Amino acid sequence: MNKKLYNRILRNTASYQEMFTNDLKDKEFARIYLEAAFGEYQKDGNTNALLLAMKDVAQAQGGVGKLAKKTTISREHLYDILASKHNPRLDNWLNIILGLGFRIRLESQDAVV
């Protein structure tokens, strides 16, 4: 592909990450995304993928620094948690979820299809 055409394509298209981050600014979209991430975590136990989903939502809502101000977790420690450098304790999980504007709701396993 010639450079002129390539540059024209880049000018007229948005990056996937930009579009995805913009979508995650919508509270309902972010909720569904996090629910899906938690559902997958329930199946495979992949903490890294769940933390990445939380980081994606945090970035869309103004960044990890802004999220840290809404929680009792320091910015540095929150960055480490979301980068999967630390295995977060339950209180940190809940703090992050609350900071993102959500809460955990329990339901009976019988209700889960």
C-alpha positions as CSV (number, residue, x, y, z in Angstrom):
1,M,0.0,0.0,0.0
2,N,1.4,3.4,-0.9
3,K,2.1,5.9,1.9
4,K,-0.4,8.5,0.7
5,L,-3.3,6.0,0.7
6,Y,-2.2,4.6,4.1
7,N,-2.2,8.1,5.6
8,R,-5.6,8.9,4.1
9,I,-7.0,5.7,5.7
10,L,-5.6,6.6,9.1
11,R,-7.1,10.1,8.9
12,N,-10.5,8.8,8.1
13,T,-10.8,5.9,10.5
14,A,-10.7,5.7,14.3
15,S,-8.5,3.2,16.1
16,Y,-10.2,0.2,17.7
17,Q,-8.9,1.3,21.1
18,E,-10.3,4.8,20.8
19,M,-13.7,3.5,19.8
20,F,-13.7,0.9,22.5
21,T,-12.7,3.4,25.2
22,N,-15.5,5.8,23.9
23,D,-18.0,2.9,24.2
24,L,-16.9,2.2,27.7
25,K,-17.8,5.8,28.8
26,D,-21.4,4.7,28.5
27,K,-22.3,3.3,32.0
28,E,-24.5,0.5,30.6
29,F,-21.9,-0.6,28.1
30,A,-19.3,-0.7,30.9
31,R,-21.6,-2.7,33.2
32,I,-22.3,-5.3,30.5
33,Y,-18.5,-5.5,29.7
34,L,-17.6,-6.0,33.4
35,E,-20.4,-8.5,33.9
36,A,-19.0,-10.5,30.9
37,A,-15.5,-10.3,32.3
38,F,-16.7,-11.6,35.7
39,G,-18.7,-14.3,34.0
40,E,-15.5,-15.4,32.2
41,Y,-13.5,-15.2,35.4
42,Q,-16.0,-17.5,37.0
43,K,-15.4,-20.1,34.3
44,D,-11.6,-19.8,33.9
45,G,-10.3,-18.0,37.0
46,N,-8.2,-15.7,34.8
47,T,-7.6,-12.8,37.2
48,N,-5.4,-10.9,34.7
49,A,-8.3,-10.7,32.1
50,L,-10.7,-9.5,34.8
51,L,-8.2,-6.8,36.0
52,L,-7.7,-5.7,32.4
53,A,-11.4,-5.2,32.0
54,M,-11.5,-3.1,35.1
55,K,-8.5,-1.1,33.9
56,D,-10.3,-0.5,30.5
57,V,-13.3,0.9,32.3
58,A,-11.1,3.0,34.6
59,Q,-9.3,4.5,31.6
60,A,-12.6,5.3,29.9
61,Q,-13.8,7.0,33.1
62,G,-10.9,9.4,33.4
63,G,-7.9,7.2,34.2
64,V,-6.5,5.2,37.1
65,G,-5.5,8.3,39.0
66,K,-9.1,9.5,39.1
67,L,-10.3,6.0,40.2
68,A,-7.7,6.1,43.0
69,K,-9.3,9.3,44.3
70,K,-12.6,7.5,44.6
71,T,-11.1,4.5,46.5
72,T,-9.0,4.0,49.6
73,I,-6.2,2.5,47.4
74,S,-3.1,4.6,46.5
75,R,-2.7,5.5,42.9
76,E,0.6,3.5,42.7
77,H,-0.9,0.4,44.3
78,L,-3.9,0.6,42.1
79,Y,-1.7,0.8,39.0
80,D,0.1,-2.3,40.2
81,I,-3.2,-4.2,40.9
82,L,-4.6,-3.4,37.5
83,A,-1.3,-4.4,35.8
84,S,-1.6,-7.8,37.6
85,K,1.5,-7.2,39.7
86,H,-0.4,-7.9,42.9
87,N,-3.2,-10.2,43.7
88,P,-5.9,-7.9,45.2
89,R,-7.6,-8.7,48.4
90,L,-11.4,-8.8,48.5
91,D,-11.6,-5.3,50.0
92,N,-9.6,-3.9,47.1
93,W,-11.8,-5.7,44.6
94,L,-14.9,-4.1,46.2
95,N,-13.2,-0.7,46.4
96,I,-12.4,-0.8,42.7
97,I,-15.9,-1.9,41.7
98,L,-17.4,0.9,43.9
99,G,-15.0,3.4,42.5
100,L,-16.0,2.5,39.0
101,G,-19.6,3.2,40.0
102,F,-20.9,-0.3,40.4
103,R,-21.7,-2.7,43.2
104,I,-21.7,-6.5,43.6
105,R,-25.0,-8.2,43.8
106,L,-25.4,-11.9,44.8
107,E,-27.9,-14.3,43.3
108,S,-28.6,-17.9,43.9
109,Q,-26.6,-20.3,41.7
110,D,-30.0,-21.9,40.9
111,A,-30.9,-18.6,39.2
112,V,-27.9,-18.7,36.9
113,V,-28.5,-20.4,33.6
